[in-house]
Amino acid sequence: MTDLISLFAREFPVWHMVLRGTVVYWFLLLVFRFILRRDVGSMGVADLLFVVLVADAASNAMQGEYKSINDGLVLLSTLIAWNFAPDWLSYRSTTIARFLEPQPEILVRNGRINRRAMKREMITTEELEGKLRENGVESIDEVRVARLESDGELSVFKRKPIAASTRTSGGGGPPGR
């Protein structure tokens, strides 16, 4: 019976586990937000972070690295609360939303590469060209705007094709005049 009781006895105070979970969550959120944006892909940064942290916290709780299940549950509850809080706050405050979600970055405009943005995001021309090909673009000249979105995906808007009638010479009138 004492073994069963020891499974639920807390080794650390609740505030200690909440503080640990909070510090780790915000540290990793900031790292993902400012450093790893382009590598995340289609998953939101907070979603990826949440999955990683919950998996680690759950693993520690299940494997007994915490001496108590309650310590693991307190940490998991803290992570769940922090995963919900930024979304809730971003929905209600544009200032918080701007901080947590990076603005889209224009990488190509009217067929011209924005080298400063490419350097800031640490994207090579080869990587950009590969992503453009994935979006059905053969040449950068075809691109009106290519934008790196906040979730790391590339949005591509092609230029409108030039109409056949404007390509002919001869004054643009009907043929045979």
C-alpha positions, 0 to 999 in steps of 0.5 A, a space after each residue: 500500500 505504501 508503494 501505491 501512496 508513493 506513486 502519488 506523493 509529490 516530490 516537488 512543490 506545485 509551484 516548482 513544476 509550474 515554474 519549470 514548465 513555464 520557463 521551458 515552454 516560453 524559451 522553446 517558443 521564442 527559439 522556434 519563433 525567431 530562429 526555426 520559423 522556416 523549418 517548421 512546415 505546415 504545423 504551427 510553431 506552438 503546436 509543434 512545441 506543445 507536442 514535443 514538450 507534452 511527449 517529454 513530460 509524459 515520458 518522464 511521468 510514465 518512466 518514473 523520472 519523476 518520483 510521483 505521477 502528480 508531479 508529471 500531471 502538474 507539469 502536463 497541466 502547465 503545458 496544456 495551459 500555456 499551449 492554450 493561452 497564446 492562442 487565446 491571447 492572440 485571438 483577443 490582441 493584435 499586439 500579442 498576435 504580431 509578437 507570437 506569429 511572424 509577419 509574412 516575408 516577401 522573398 520574390 516580387 515581380 520576378 526579382 529575389 529579395 536578397 535581404 529577406 532571403 538572408 534574414 530567413 537563411 534561405 538559399 536561392 536553390 532552396 527557393 527555386 526548389 519550393 517554387 518548382 513545387 508550386 509549379 513555377 519553372 522560372 522566377 520571372 513567372 512570380 508576381 509574389 512569393 511569400 514565406 508565411 508565418 507557418 513556414 510555408 511558401 505562398 506563390 502568386 504567378 504573374 498573369 500571362 500576357 494576352 495573345 492579342 497584345 503580343 502581335 505587331 501591326 497596330 493591334 487592329 483586326 487582320 486584313 486592314 
